Amino acid sequence: MPLSRERLEQLIEHSSDIVIATDRTGHVAYYNDGAAASLGYTAKEVHGKFADIFYPDIAEARRVMGAMRSDENGPHGRVETFRTRLISKAGEMIPVAISGSIIYDNDGEEKGTIGFAKDLREILRKDQLATLGEVAIGLSHEINNPLAVVLNQVELLEAEIFQLAGERDCSEEIERLDSLRREVARIGEILTRLGEMVEDECYETVDYIGPSKMIDLRSETRRGPSVDRRLQGLRVLVVDDDQGVCRSICEILEKEGCEVSCAEDGIDALECLEQKQFDAVLSDVLMPRMDGHDLYLEVKERYPNLPIMMMTAFHYDKDHIIKRSRVEGLTGIVFKKPVDPERLRKALLEVSGRAVKAS
């Protein structure tokens, strides 16, 4: 059954594709519902306006018209699925494929143009997701096995370091190995994020260099495990002469919402305590100028209600610092470096009295 002209006009009017017609001077003469939905302008806003308002610049508008007049993109006076970009009222660039033609009168003179533009955003997104899926599978296969080897070698190296170190402090070396573990974990999280993007059919891009974009893999990996709200606002003083240890512990606690300050040794810690109130102190055992035992005694005398915990890289209490501190009343948990984040969180909740509060 042939379509009536009225029915055909209705179909075009309500089509989801962008349909725009211009007169011989290039001004908008027709603008359908699909164009309004995609470009954001109402028909009233664009009727009679020059059609270059839909293009990023006049050069792109001329490129499209030049393609219609050439024989490279279809018969003369026509283009078929010609790729270009339109710009919405809100300034969003919309990739489209235009099929259109110049309209001629009976004398062969140009009367205007009509173009049917297909919004390619969803199609391109699907294509990108398909490519992303292939990349994710390939990366997971090619990277996970070497990562497992790296982690195994780190474990063996750590055991060897402890064996060779004997009574010597090897906290700096262990912190370096722990940094390697964290970076390997980050790589694993990125691979997981890639897989989630493909499964959820959702990804975001960020600016890279100039007009270039890159997939944003950071938001989910930064999210990490859920934050324990009971630790938010807890003021913690970390005391260690190893800046690497201080940075790593600060990073762990700040992600939980703690307010963290660092001190290089016991004397520096006491100065910090004079200037600011804290809810807990986490101190290294062996430090220059004032070790953990002497710091504990000073804190106990000056701030009797302030809990203090200790950490050490040694397998045993070489200088009996921990033993002497416990004799003096130390009850805080003693950590072995590298400090386990989950154990640290639980210990802080216990010594600060926040463990019983609702999370």
HELIX and SHEET records of a PDB file:
HELIX    1   1 ARG A    5  GLU A   13  1                                   9    
HELIX    2   2 ASP A   33  LEU A   39  1                                   7    
HELIX    3   3 ALA A   43  VAL A   46  1                                   4    
HELIX    4   4 ALA A   51  PHE A   54  5                                   4    
HELIX    5   5 ILE A   58  ARG A   69  1                                  12    
HELIX    6   6 ARG A  121  ALA A  165  1                                  45    
HELIX    7   7 SER A  171  ASP A  200  1                                  30    
HELIX    8   8 ARG A  218  ARG A  223  1                                   6    
HELIX    9   9 ARG A  229  LEU A  231  5                                   3    
HELIX   10  10 GLN A  243  LYS A  255  1                                  13    
HELIX   11  11 GLY A  266  GLN A  275  1                                  10    
HELIX   12  12 GLY A  292  ARG A  302  1                                  11    
HELIX   13  13 ILE A  321  VAL A  327  1                                   7    
HELIX   14  14 PRO A  341  SER A  352  1                                  12    
SHEET    1   A 5 VAL A  28  TYR A  31  0                                        
SHEET    2   A 5 ILE A  18  ASP A  23 -1                                        
SHEET    3   A 5 GLU A 110  ASP A 119 -1                                        
SHEET    4   A 5 MET A  93  TYR A 104 -1                                        
SHEET    5   A 5 ARG A  78  ILE A  87 -1                                        
SHEET    1   B 2 THR A 205  ASP A 207  0                                        
SHEET    2   B 2 LYS A 213  ILE A 215 -1                                        
SHEET    1   C 5 GLU A 259  ALA A 263  0                                        
SHEET    2   C 5 ARG A 235  VAL A 239  1                                        
SHEET    3   C 5 ALA A 280  ASP A 284  1                                        
SHEET    4   C 5 ILE A 308  THR A 312  1                                        
SHEET    5   C 5 VAL A 334  LYS A 336  1                                        
END                                                                             
